[in-house]
Amino acid sequence: VVRRLVRRRVALSEMTNGKMADGVMEVWKKFRRASNMHTAMILKMNADDETVEMDGEVIEMSPEDLAEEMSESQPRWILWSFQVKRDDGRTQYPLLLVFFSPQSCNQRSKMLYSSVTTFVSEALGITKVHPLHELDDLTSEKLHEFFVSSVTR
């Protein structure tokens, strides 16, 4: 029993360290400088070696259209950049990190993704992670709510 407990603790500590696949940070550096109306970078976990890798990049697609194309049963991290017009006339392109964790996902995947979410957030330099459990909630209005909640903590 003790041996089994020790193995589980080691496995959990290895999972929480996280590792980015080759090329993810290079894509991120280009992505964060984008100034499009809607741009998304989707990350997933490679189940074989538990690294965070690219699942896709979307340019000029609404959140609603992206939601239609995504799997409703697989967790993902969605980095979202979108245009916000300020009252003073300035235009901003905030970066949001959305952690999509569907209720229908198996427990192992939920735990793996949850344990690496902090690593992803720190690696990308985004302090606030916005949870999302239903793809129907991935809307322009929801992204704006996330942006407002990030600014007005």
Residue pairs with C-beta under 8 A, 6 or more apart in sequence:
12 115
14 50
15 50
15 111
15 112
15 115
15 116
16 115
16 116
16 118
16 119
17 119
18 50
18 52
18 116
18 119
18 120
18 123
19 49
19 50
19 51
19 52
20 51
20 52
20 53
20 123
21 46
21 51
21 52
21 53
21 54
23 54
24 43
24 52
24 53
24 54
25 123
27 41
27 54
27 57
28 41
28 79
28 124
31 39
31 41
31 57
31 79
31 81
32 81
32 95
34 59
34 81
34 93
35 83
35 93
36 59
36 60
36 81
36 83
36 93
37 60
37 82
37 83
38 58
38 59
38 60
38 61
38 62
38 63
38 80
38 81
38 82
38 83
38 140
39 57
39 58
39 59
39 60
39 80
39 81
39 82
40 57
40 58
40 61
40 63
40 66
40 78
40 79
40 80
40 81
41 54
41 56
41 57
41 58
41 78
41 79
42 54
42 55
42 56
42 57
42 58
42 70
42 76
42 77
42 78
42 79
43 52
43 53
43 54
43 55
43 76
43 77
43 78
43 79
43 120
44 52
44 53
44 54
44 55
44 74
44 75
44 76
44 77
45 51
45 52
45 53
45 75
45 109
45 112
45 113
45 116
46 52
46 53
47 112
50 112
50 116
52 77
52 116
52 119
52 120
52 123
55 76
58 66
62 140
63 80
63 138
63 139
63 140
63 142
63 143
64 138
64 139
64 140
66 78
66 138
67 135
67 136
67 138
67 139
68 135
70 76
70 100
70 135
70 138
72 102
72 104
72 135
73 102
73 104
73 105
74 102
74 105
74 109
75 99
75 100
75 101
75 102
75 105
75 109
75 110
75 113
76 100
77 97
77 98
77 99
77 100
77 113
77 117
77 120
78 97
78 98
78 99
78 100
78 132
78 138
79 95
79 96
79 97
79 98
79 124
79 126
80 95
80 96
80 97
80 98
80 143
81 93
81 94
81 95
81 96
82 93
82 94
82 96
82 140
82 143
83 91
83 92
83 93
84 91
84 92
84 93
84 94
84 144
84 147
85 91
86 92
94 147
94 150
95 126
96 126
96 128
96 130
96 143
96 146
96 147
96 150
97 120
97 121
97 124
97 126
97 128
97 129
97 130
98 129
98 130
98 131
98 132
98 138
98 143
98 146
99 113
99 117
99 129
99 130
99 131
99 132
100 132
100 133
100 135
100 138
101 110
101 113
101 114
101 131
101 132
101 133
102 133
102 134
102 135
103 133
103 134
117 129
118 129
121 127
121 128
121 129
128 149
128 150
128 153
130 146
130 149
130 150
132 138
132 142
